[in-house]
Amino acid sequence: MSVVIQAQRLRSEMDRRGLSARELARVAGLSAPTVCTALAGRPIAQRSLQLIAETLSRIPPNTVADTLLGVAIEGLGE
């Protein structure tokens, strides 16, 4: 089964963690073209989505990057 993810949201989550498409692919155990396909808003395998989600959940967002990207950080009064 294929799924289409929100490409901009994936890019945002990658940016928050300082990950390039190639780095995310390597850490998730996927090919770089698979991650690029997701970033283009095209369908990827449900298993690929699961691996991306698991990888992003294991890597904490960089709070400095969050501030620079304008992401509200809980407890900072934004």
PDB file as gemmi writes it, atoms N, CA and C in Angstrom:
CRYST1    1.000    1.000    1.000  90.00  90.00  90.00 P 1                      
ATOM      1  N   MET A   1       0.839  -1.181   0.000  1.00  0.00           N  
ATOM      2  CA  MET A   1       0.000   0.000   0.000  1.00  0.00           C  
ATOM      3  C   MET A   1       0.886   1.248   0.000  1.00  0.00           C  
ATOM      4  N   SER A   2       0.509   2.203  -0.815  1.00  0.00           N  
ATOM      5  CA  SER A   2       1.265   3.455  -0.907  1.00  0.00           C  
ATOM      6  C   SER A   2       0.539   4.572  -0.165  1.00  0.00           C  
ATOM      7  N   VAL A   3       1.324   5.519   0.305  1.00  0.00           N  
ATOM      8  CA  VAL A   3       0.787   6.688   1.001  1.00  0.00           C  
ATOM      9  C   VAL A   3       1.485   7.935   0.477  1.00  0.00           C  
ATOM     10  N   VAL A   4       0.789   9.052   0.574  1.00  0.00           N  
ATOM     11  CA  VAL A   4       1.383  10.348   0.232  1.00  0.00           C  
ATOM     12  C   VAL A   4       1.428  11.161   1.513  1.00  0.00           C  
ATOM     13  N   ILE A   5       2.611  11.627   1.861  1.00  0.00           N  
ATOM     14  CA  ILE A   5       2.745  12.416   3.080  1.00  0.00           C  
ATOM     15  C   ILE A   5       2.810  13.898   2.739  1.00  0.00           C  
ATOM     16  N   GLN A   6       2.641  14.723   3.743  1.00  0.00           N  
ATOM     17  CA  GLN A   6       2.738  16.166   3.558  1.00  0.00           C  
ATOM     18  C   GLN A   6       4.216  16.529   3.422  1.00  0.00           C  
ATOM     19  N   ALA A   7       4.632  16.793   2.209  1.00  0.00           N  
ATOM     20  CA  ALA A   7       6.046  17.014   1.910  1.00  0.00           C  
ATOM     21  C   ALA A   7       6.621  18.194   2.687  1.00  0.00           C  
ATOM     22  N   GLN A   8       5.877  19.278   2.797  1.00  0.00           N  
ATOM     23  CA  GLN A   8       6.379  20.454   3.511  1.00  0.00           C  
ATOM     24  C   GLN A   8       6.575  20.151   4.991  1.00  0.00           C  
ATOM     25  N   ARG A   9       5.682  19.348   5.556  1.00  0.00           N  
ATOM     26  CA  ARG A   9       5.815  18.982   6.967  1.00  0.00           C  
ATOM     27  C   ARG A   9       7.052  18.091   7.170  1.00  0.00           C  
ATOM     28  N   LEU A  10       7.275  17.164   6.246  1.00  0.00           N  
ATOM     29  CA  LEU A  10       8.474  16.330   6.334  1.00  0.00           C  
ATOM     30  C   LEU A  10       9.712  17.198   6.248  1.00  0.00           C  
ATOM     31  N   ARG A  11       9.756  18.123   5.311  1.00  0.00           N  
ATOM     32  CA  ARG A  11      10.907  19.014   5.164  1.00  0.00           C  
ATOM     33  C   ARG A  11      11.129  19.807   6.458  1.00  0.00           C  
ATOM     34  N   SER A  12      10.054  20.294   7.039  1.00  0.00           N  
ATOM     35  CA  SER A  12      10.154  21.051   8.286  1.00  0.00           C  
ATOM     36  C   SER A  12      10.749  20.194   9.409  1.00  0.00           C  
ATOM     37  N   GLU A  13      10.269  18.966   9.527  1.00  0.00           N  
ATOM     38  CA  GLU A  13      10.788  18.079  10.575  1.00  0.00           C  
ATOM     39  C   GLU A  13      12.255  17.736  10.328  1.00  0.00           C  
ATOM     40  N   MET A  14      12.634  17.586   9.077  1.00  0.00           N  
ATOM     41  CA  MET A  14      14.043  17.340   8.756  1.00  0.00           C  
ATOM     42  C   MET A  14      14.890  18.561   9.113  1.00  0.00           C  
ATOM     43  N   ASP A  15      14.400  19.747   8.768  1.00  0.00           N  
ATOM     44  CA  ASP A  15      15.124  20.981   9.075  1.00  0.00           C  
ATOM     45  C   ASP A  15      15.303  21.150  10.578  1.00  0.00           C  
ATOM     46  N   ARG A  16      14.274  20.824  11.328  1.00  0.00           N  
ATOM     47  CA  ARG A  16      14.341  20.948  12.793  1.00  0.00           C  
ATOM     48  C   ARG A  16      15.417  20.041  13.388  1.00  0.00           C  
ATOM     49  N   ARG A  17      15.756  18.988  12.675  1.00  0.00           N  
ATOM     50  CA  ARG A  17      16.756  18.033  13.164  1.00  0.00           C  
ATOM     51  C   ARG A  17      18.081  18.153  12.427  1.00  0.00           C  
ATOM     52  N   GLY A  18      18.151  19.088  11.492  1.00  0.00           N  
ATOM     53  CA  GLY A  18      19.385  19.278  10.736  1.00  0.00           C  
ATOM     54  C   GLY A  18      19.709  18.135   9.799  1.00  0.00           C  
ATOM     55  N   LEU A  19      18.680  17.476   9.276  1.00  0.00           N  
ATOM     56  CA  LEU A  19      18.893  16.319   8.409  1.00  0.00           C  
ATOM     57  C   LEU A  19      18.678  16.659   6.941  1.00  0.00           C  
ATOM     58  N   SER A  20      19.572  16.208   6.115  1.00  0.00           N  
ATOM     59  CA  SER A  20      19.361  16.290   4.666  1.00  0.00           C  
ATOM     60  C   SER A  20      18.580  15.045   4.256  1.00  0.00           C  
ATOM     61  N   ALA A  21      18.107  15.029   3.033  1.00  0.00           N  
ATOM     62  CA  ALA A  21      17.388  13.858   2.525  1.00  0.00           C  
ATOM     63  C   ALA A  21      18.297  12.626   2.553  1.00  0.00           C  
ATOM     64  N   ARG A  22      19.529  12.820   2.160  1.00  0.00           N  
ATOM     65  CA  ARG A  22      20.487  11.701   2.154  1.00  0.00           C  
ATOM     66  C   ARG A  22      20.745  11.169   3.563  1.00  0.00           C  
ATOM     67  N   GLU A  23      20.875  12.089   4.530  1.00  0.00           N  
ATOM     68  CA  GLU A  23      21.108  11.662   5.917  1.00  0.00           C  
ATOM     69  C   GLU A  23      19.899  10.929   6.485  1.00  0.00           C  
ATOM     70  N   LEU A  24      18.710  11.470   6.236  1.00  0.00           N  
ATOM     71  CA  LEU A  24      17.500  10.800   6.721  1.00  0.00           C  
ATOM     72  C   LEU A  24      17.398   9.407   6.121  1.00  0.00           C  
ATOM     73  N   ALA A  25      17.652   9.301   4.843  1.00  0.00           N  
ATOM     74  CA  ALA A  25      17.594   7.999   4.182  1.00  0.00           C  
ATOM     75  C   ALA A  25      18.567   7.017   4.813  1.00  0.00           C  
ATOM     76  N   ARG A  26      19.782   7.458   5.035  1.00  0.00           N  
ATOM     77  CA  ARG A  26      20.806   6.572   5.619  1.00  0.00           C  
ATOM     78  C   ARG A  26      20.388   6.095   6.997  1.00  0.00           C  
ATOM     79  N   VAL A  27      19.963   7.014   7.856  1.00  0.00           N  
ATOM     80  CA  VAL A  27      19.598   6.659   9.231  1.00  0.00           C  
ATOM     81  C   VAL A  27      18.345   5.782   9.258  1.00  0.00           C  
ATOM     82  N   ALA A  28      17.408   6.045   8.352  1.00  0.00           N  
ATOM     83  CA  ALA A  28      16.157   5.278   8.317  1.00  0.00           C  
ATOM     84  C   ALA A  28      16.299   3.934   7.608  1.00  0.00           C  
ATOM     85  N   GLY A  29      17.425   3.732   6.927  1.00  0.00           N  
ATOM     86  CA  GLY A  29      17.611   2.488   6.188  1.00  0.00           C  
ATOM     87  C   GLY A  29      16.847   2.470   4.873  1.00  0.00           C  
ATOM     88  N   LEU A  30      16.673   3.656   4.295  1.00  0.00           N  
ATOM     89  CA  LEU A  30      15.971   3.803   3.022  1.00  0.00           C  
ATOM     90  C   LEU A  30      16.928   4.301   1.956  1.00  0.00           C  
ATOM     91  N   SER A  31      16.494   4.268   0.723  1.00  0.00           N  
ATOM     92  CA  SER A  31      17.300   4.859  -0.339  1.00  0.00           C  
ATOM     93  C   SER A  31      17.024   6.361  -0.382  1.00  0.00           C  
ATOM     94  N   ALA A  32      18.008   7.117  -0.831  1.00  0.00           N  
ATOM     95  CA  ALA A  32      17.826   8.562  -0.984  1.00  0.00           C  
ATOM     96  C   ALA A  32      16.682   8.868  -1.962  1.00  0.00           C  
ATOM     97  N   PRO A  33      16.537   8.125  -3.064  1.00  0.00           N  
ATOM     98  CA  PRO A  33      15.407   8.395  -3.954  1.00  0.00           C  
ATOM     99  C   PRO A  33      14.034   8.227  -3.279  1.00  0.00           C  
ATOM    100  N   THR A  34      13.930   7.320  -2.318  1.00  0.00           N  
ATOM    101  CA  THR A  34      12.659   7.155  -1.608  1.00  0.00           C  
ATOM    102  C   THR A  34      12.321   8.409  -0.819  1.00  0.00           C  
ATOM    103  N   VAL A  35      13.300   8.952  -0.112  1.00  0.00           N  
ATOM    104  CA  VAL A  35      13.066  10.170   0.667  1.00  0.00           C  
ATOM    105  C   VAL A  35      12.770  11.332  -0.287  1.00  0.00           C  
ATOM    106  N   CYS A  36      13.484  11.417  -1.375  1.00  0.00           N  
ATOM    107  CA  CYS A  36      13.231  12.477  -2.359  1.00  0.00           C  
ATOM    108  C   CYS A  36      11.832  12.358  -2.961  1.00  0.00           C  
ATOM    109  N   THR A  37      11.375  11.139  -3.155  1.00  0.00           N  
ATOM    110  CA  THR A  37      10.017  10.916  -3.656  1.00  0.00           C  
ATOM    111  C   THR A  37       9.000  11.448  -2.658  1.00  0.00           C  
ATOM    112  N   ALA A  38       9.211  11.163  -1.374  1.00  0.00           N  
ATOM    113  CA  ALA A  38       8.315  11.674  -0.335  1.00  0.00           C  
ATOM    114  C   ALA A  38       8.331  13.196  -0.310  1.00  0.00           C  
ATOM    115  N   LEU A  39       9.517  13.784  -0.442  1.00  0.00           N  
ATOM    116  CA  LEU A  39       9.652  15.240  -0.427  1.00  0.00           C  
ATOM    117  C   LEU A  39       9.020  15.894  -1.651  1.00  0.00           C  
ATOM    118  N   ALA A  40       8.837  15.128  -2.706  1.00  0.00           N  
ATOM    119  CA  ALA A  40       8.194  15.642  -3.917  1.00  0.00           C  
ATOM    120  C   ALA A  40       6.676  15.471  -3.853  1.00  0.00           C  
ATOM    121  N   GLY A  41       6.182  14.894  -2.762  1.00  0.00           N  
ATOM    122  CA  GLY A  41       4.743  14.717  -2.613  1.00  0.00           C  
ATOM    123  C   GLY A  41       4.180  13.563  -3.419  1.00  0.00           C  
ATOM    124  N   ARG A  42       5.051  12.625  -3.767  1.00  0.00           N  
ATOM    125  CA  ARG A  42       4.615  11.458  -4.524  1.00  0.00           C  
ATOM    126  C   ARG A  42       4.486  10.258  -3.576  1.00  0.00           C  
ATOM    127  N   PRO A  43       3.736   9.241  -3.965  1.00  0.00           N  
ATOM    128  CA  PRO A  43       3.492   8.093  -3.083  1.00  0.00           C  
ATOM    129  C   PRO A  43       4.775   7.320  -2.744  1.00  0.00           C  
ATOM    130  N   ILE A  44       4.821   6.885  -1.492  1.00  0.00           N  
ATOM    131  CA  ILE A  44       5.876   5.989  -1.017  1.00  0.00           C  
ATOM    132  C   ILE A  44       5.193   4.828  -0.296  1.00  0.00           C  
ATOM    133  N   ALA A  45       5.937   3.768  -0.083  1.00  0.00           N  
ATOM    134  CA  ALA A  45       5.394   2.601   0.626  1.00  0.00           C  
ATOM    135  C   ALA A  45       5.076   2.972   2.072  1.00  0.00           C  
ATOM    136  N   GLN A  46       4.020   2.352   2.588  1.00  0.00           N  
ATOM    137  CA  GLN A  46       3.636   2.599   3.976  1.00  0.00           C  
ATOM    138  C   GLN A  46       4.790   2.248   4.923  1.00  0.00           C  
ATOM    139  N   ARG A  47       5.526   1.210   4.610  1.00  0.00           N  
ATOM    140  CA  ARG A  47       6.690   0.818   5.436  1.00  0.00           C  
ATOM    141  C   ARG A  47       7.745   1.919   5.427  1.00  0.00           C  
ATOM    142  N   SER A  48       7.936   2.590   4.303  1.00  0.00           N  
ATOM    143  CA  SER A  48       8.894   3.696   4.237  1.00  0.00           C  
ATOM    144  C   SER A  48       8.452   4.840   5.145  1.00  0.00           C  
ATOM    145  N   LEU A  49       7.154   5.133   5.127  1.00  0.00           N  
ATOM    146  CA  LEU A  49       6.626   6.165   6.025  1.00  0.00           C  
ATOM    147  C   LEU A  49       6.901   5.788   7.475  1.00  0.00           C  
ATOM    148  N   GLN A  50       6.673   4.531   7.802  1.00  0.00           N  
ATOM    149  CA  GLN A  50       6.902   4.066   9.166  1.00  0.00           C  
ATOM    150  C   GLN A  50       8.370   4.244   9.562  1.00  0.00           C  
ATOM    151  N   LEU A  51       9.289   3.897   8.677  1.00  0.00           N  
ATOM    152  CA  LEU A  51      10.717   4.044   8.972  1.00  0.00           C  
ATOM    153  C   LEU A  51      11.109   5.515   9.123  1.00  0.00           C  
ATOM    154  N   ILE A  52      10.544   6.381   8.293  1.00  0.00           N  
ATOM    155  CA  ILE A  52      10.818   7.817   8.412  1.00  0.00           C  
ATOM    156  C   ILE A  52      10.303   8.335   9.747  1.00  0.00           C  
ATOM    157  N   ALA A  53       9.073   7.976  10.097  1.00  0.00           N  
ATOM    158  CA  ALA A  53       8.474   8.441  11.351  1.00  0.00           C  
ATOM    159  C   ALA A  53       9.263   7.948  12.561  1.00  0.00           C  
ATOM    160  N   GLU A  54       9.658   6.685  12.544  1.00  0.00           N  
ATOM    161  CA  GLU A  54      10.445   6.128  13.650  1.00  0.00           C  
ATOM    162  C   GLU A  54      11.781   6.838  13.782  1.00  0.00           C  
ATOM    163  N   THR A  55      12.405   7.126  12.666  1.00  0.00           N  
ATOM    164  CA  THR A  55      13.699   7.813  12.681  1.00  0.00           C  
ATOM    165  C   THR A  55      13.551   9.223  13.229  1.00  0.00           C  
ATOM    166  N   LEU A  56      12.564   9.961  12.743  1.00  0.00           N  
ATOM    167  CA  LEU A  56      12.364  11.328  13.225  1.00  0.00           C  
ATOM    168  C   LEU A  56      12.019  11.351  14.712  1.00  0.00           C  
ATOM    169  N   SER A  57      11.314  10.342  15.191  1.00  0.00           N  
ATOM    170  CA  SER A  57      10.956  10.314  16.617  1.00  0.00           C  
ATOM    171  C   SER A  57      12.166  10.016  17.497  1.00  0.00           C  
ATOM    172  N   ARG A  58      13.177   9.354  16.943  1.00  0.00           N  
ATOM    173  CA  ARG A  58      14.390   9.041  17.711  1.00  0.00           C  
ATOM    174  C   ARG A  58      15.379  10.206  17.769  1.00  0.00           C  
ATOM    175  N   ILE A  59      15.288  11.127  16.825  1.00  0.00           N  
ATOM    176  CA  ILE A  59      16.230  12.245  16.766  1.00  0.00           C  
ATOM    177  C   ILE A  59      15.529  13.496  17.268  1.00  0.00           C  
ATOM    178  N   PRO A  60      15.950  14.020  18.417  1.00  0.00           N  
ATOM    179  CA  PRO A  60      15.249  15.192  18.962  1.00  0.00           C  
ATOM    180  C   PRO A  60      15.494  16.438  18.110  1.00  0.00           C  
ATOM    181  N   PRO A  61      14.477  17.293  18.021  1.00  0.00           N  
ATOM    182  CA  PRO A  61      14.653  18.562  17.304  1.00  0.00           C  
ATOM    183  C   PRO A  61      15.698  19.428  17.991  1.00  0.00           C  
ATOM    184  N   ASN A  62      16.391  20.212  17.220  1.00  0.00           N  
ATOM    185  CA  ASN A  62      17.384  21.155  17.734  1.00  0.00           C  
ATOM    186  C   ASN A  62      16.639  22.416  18.167  1.00  0.00           C  
ATOM    187  N   THR A  63      16.722  22.770  19.446  1.00  0.00           N  
ATOM    188  CA  THR A  63      15.953  23.915  19.946  1.00  0.00           C  
ATOM    189  C   THR A  63      16.408  25.230  19.320  1.00  0.00           C  
ATOM    190  N   VAL A  64      17.663  25.352  18.969  1.00  0.00           N  
ATOM    191  CA  VAL A  64      18.134  26.567  18.293  1.00  0.00           C  
ATOM    192  C   VAL A  64      17.511  26.634  16.901  1.00  0.00           C  
ATOM    193  N   ALA A  65      17.496  25.509  16.214  1.00  0.00           N  
ATOM    194  CA  ALA A  65      16.867  25.468  14.892  1.00  0.00           C  
ATOM    195  C   ALA A  65      15.388  25.808  15.013  1.00  0.00           C  
ATOM    196  N   ASP A  66      14.734  25.289  16.058  1.00  0.00           N  
ATOM    197  CA  ASP A  66      13.325  25.610  16.272  1.00  0.00           C  
ATOM    198  C   ASP A  66      13.121  27.112  16.405  1.00  0.00           C  
ATOM    199  N   THR A  67      13.973  27.756  17.172  1.00  0.00           N  
ATOM    200  CA  THR A  67      13.863  29.196  17.361  1.00  0.00           C  
ATOM    201  C   THR A  67      14.054  29.930  16.036  1.00  0.00           C  
ATOM    202  N   LEU A  68      15.054  29.534  15.288  1.00  0.00           N  
ATOM    203  CA  LEU A  68      15.325  30.173  14.001  1.00  0.00           C  
ATOM    204  C   LEU A  68      14.219  29.927  12.982  1.00  0.00           C  
ATOM    205  N   LEU A  69      13.559  28.769  13.092  1.00  0.00           N  
ATOM    206  CA  LEU A  69      12.472  28.442  12.186  1.00  0.00           C  
ATOM    207  C   LEU A  69      11.132  29.000  12.658  1.00  0.00           C  
ATOM    208  N   GLY A  70      11.137  29.601  13.846  1.00  0.00           N  
ATOM    209  CA  GLY A  70       9.905  30.187  14.366  1.00  0.00           C  
ATOM    210  C   GLY A  70       8.946  29.181  14.976  1.00  0.00           C  
ATOM    211  N   VAL A  71       9.469  28.046  15.424  1.00  0.00           N  
ATOM    212  CA  VAL A  71       8.638  27.035  16.056  1.00  0.00           C  
ATOM    213  C   VAL A  71       8.510  27.377  17.531  1.00  0.00           C  
ATOM    214  N   ALA A  72       7.275  27.451  18.018  1.00  0.00           N  
ATOM    215  CA  ALA A  72       7.042  27.756  19.438  1.00  0.00           C  
ATOM    216  C   ALA A  72       7.602  26.635  20.289  1.00  0.00           C  
ATOM    217  N   ILE A  73       8.368  27.008  21.279  1.00  0.00           N  
ATOM    218  CA  ILE A  73       8.965  26.034  22.186  1.00  0.00           C  
ATOM    219  C   ILE A  73       8.232  26.129  23.512  1.00  0.00           C  
ATOM    220  N   GLU A  74       7.674  25.003  23.937  1.00  0.00           N  
ATOM    221  CA  GLU A  74       6.889  24.951  25.160  1.00  0.00           C  
ATOM    222  C   GLU A  74       7.721  25.449  26.333  1.00  0.00           C  
ATOM    223  N   GLY A  75       7.133  26.334  27.139  1.00  0.00           N  
ATOM    224  CA  GLY A  75       7.803  26.820  28.336  1.00  0.00           C  
ATOM    225  C   GLY A  75       8.620  28.084  28.121  1.00  0.00           C  
ATOM    226  N   LEU A  76       8.702  28.586  26.887  1.00  0.00           N  
ATOM    227  CA  LEU A  76       9.473  29.792  26.645  1.00  0.00           C  
ATOM    228  C   LEU A  76       8.578  31.022  26.444  1.00  0.00           C  
ATOM    229  N   GLY A  77       7.294  30.837  26.648  1.00  0.00           N  
ATOM    230  CA  GLY A  77       6.381  31.977  26.580  1.00  0.00           C  
ATOM    231  C   GLY A  77       6.123  32.492  25.187  1.00  0.00           C  
ATOM    232  N   GLU A  78       6.329  31.673  24.171  1.00  0.00           N  
ATOM    233  CA  GLU A  78       6.055  32.119  22.790  1.00  0.00           C  
ATOM    234  C   GLU A  78       4.626  31.834  22.433  1.00  0.00           C  
TER     235      GLU A  78                                                      
END                                                                             
